[in-house]
Amino acid sequence: MFNEISSEMKARMHFLEQIDASDRKDGTDRMNRLRQIPPETGKFIALMASQCPRGDIVEIGTSAGYSTMWLSLAAKELQTKVRTFELLPEKAALARETFILSGIESLVVLTEGDALMHLSALDDIAFCFIDCEKAMYEACWNIVADKILPRGVLIADNAINHYDALQSMIEKVMADDRFDSIIVPIGKGELVCRRKMSV
Ligand SMILES: C[S@@+](CC[C@H](N)C(=O)[O-])C[C@H]1O[C@@H](n2cnc3c(N)ncnc32)[C@H](O)[C@@H]1O
């Protein structure tokens, strides 16, 4: 997958990485920052998603579409789509630009608005990436957990750098018998949950 990233996608990834890096230094306010995952997390979620059974790839928190580009690599392999959700119109507009410029429009369905209003309509989720406001993680889990296919995977970002804010959600997930879960120390810490075969 990684050797086949198009020059157009590489250029857009580089462009967004530069904006994200300067956002973090120049005092851009939190809502306007892109707050992207680092490239190693991008590779990790793409690899994990590519091993899932065939079904939808779901992303909660698109921002400018950086992580979506990584997930699109797995979507292409699995011949499926990334269904991604973004609340803010300005970020959704940037994401649309990303999908056009990187040539992945046909692999992505972007929904603009509050993801919590739309997640219930999903079914047969092969892979879900949660990367939105920390206060929403548990509500997202409550809606999507039972929609994850057997051998499907859910990954939640910031499980180490925002452990305190996510502690109750993480403890709930770890105690859930339907899943095998672990926190992986890559990027900001990824909570990885794989749905068991038989539940
Ligand atoms: C950490 S950023 C996502 C970064 C992105 N996953 C990436 O790595 O490129 C979180 C995003 O979630 C969005 N968000 C916050 N609340 C949301 C909601 N209720 N529904 C959908 N998106 C939301 C924010 O506007 C922000 O763009």
The ligand as an SDF file (V2000), in Angstrom:
LIG
                    3D

 27 29  0  0  0  0  0  0  0  0999 V2000
   -8.4380   15.5720   16.0480 C   0  0  0  0  0  0  0  0  0  0  0  0
   -9.3330   16.2580   14.7430 S   0  0  0  0  0  0  0  0  0  0  0  0
   -9.3480   14.9530   13.5290 C   0  0  0  0  0  0  0  0  0  0  0  0
   -8.0470   14.7810   12.8310 C   0  0  0  0  0  0  0  0  0  0  0  0
   -8.1120   13.8060   11.6700 C   0  0  0  0  0  0  0  0  0  0  0  0
   -8.6200   12.5080   12.0920 N   0  0  0  0  0  0  0  0  0  0  0  0
   -6.7400   13.6100   11.0820 C   0  0  0  0  0  0  0  0  0  0  0  0
   -5.9200   12.9220   11.7140 O   0  0  0  0  0  0  0  0  0  0  0  0
   -6.4700   14.1410    9.9930 O   0  0  0  0  0  0  0  0  0  0  0  0
  -10.9690   16.1410   15.3800 C   0  0  0  0  0  0  0  0  0  0  0  0
  -12.0340   16.6050   14.4040 C   0  0  0  0  0  0  0  0  0  0  0  0
  -13.3040   16.1720   14.8990 O   0  0  0  0  0  0  0  0  0  0  0  0
  -14.2420   17.1290   14.5290 C   0  0  0  0  0  0  0  0  0  0  0  0
  -15.4470   16.9800   15.3680 N   0  0  0  0  0  0  0  0  0  0  0  0
  -15.6410   17.4340   16.6270 C   0  0  0  0  0  0  0  0  0  0  0  0
  -16.8670   17.0930   17.0610 N   0  0  0  0  0  0  0  0  0  0  0  0
  -17.4670   16.4130   16.0540 C   0  0  0  0  0  0  0  0  0  0  0  0
  -18.7470   15.8300   15.8750 C   0  0  0  0  0  0  0  0  0  0  0  0
  -19.6720   15.8890   16.8440 N   0  0  0  0  0  0  0  0  0  0  0  0
  -19.0210   15.2150   14.7120 N   0  0  0  0  0  0  0  0  0  0  0  0
  -18.0930   15.1560   13.7140 C   0  0  0  0  0  0  0  0  0  0  0  0
  -16.8620   15.7240   13.8310 N   0  0  0  0  0  0  0  0  0  0  0  0
  -16.5550   16.3400   14.9740 C   0  0  0  0  0  0  0  0  0  0  0  0
  -13.5080   18.4530   14.7660 C   0  0  0  0  0  0  0  0  0  0  0  0
  -14.1150   19.5350   14.0940 O   0  0  0  0  0  0  0  0  0  0  0  0
  -12.1050   18.1160   14.2660 C   0  0  0  0  0  0  0  0  0  0  0  0
  -11.9550   18.4830   12.9080 O   0  0  0  0  0  0  0  0  0  0  0  0
  1  2  1  0
  2  3  1  0
  2 10  1  0
  3  4  1  0
  4  5  1  0
  5  6  1  0
  5  7  1  0
  7  8  2  0
  7  9  1  0
 10 11  1  0
 11 12  1  0
 11 26  1  0
 12 13  1  0
 13 14  1  0
 13 24  1  0
 14 15  1  0
 14 23  1  0
 15 16  2  0
 16 17  1  0
 17 18  1  0
 17 23  2  0
 18 19  1  0
 18 20  2  0
 20 21  1  0
 21 22  2  0
 22 23  1  0
 24 25  1  0
 24 26  1  0
 26 27  1  0
M  CHG  2   2   1   9  -1
M  END
$$$$
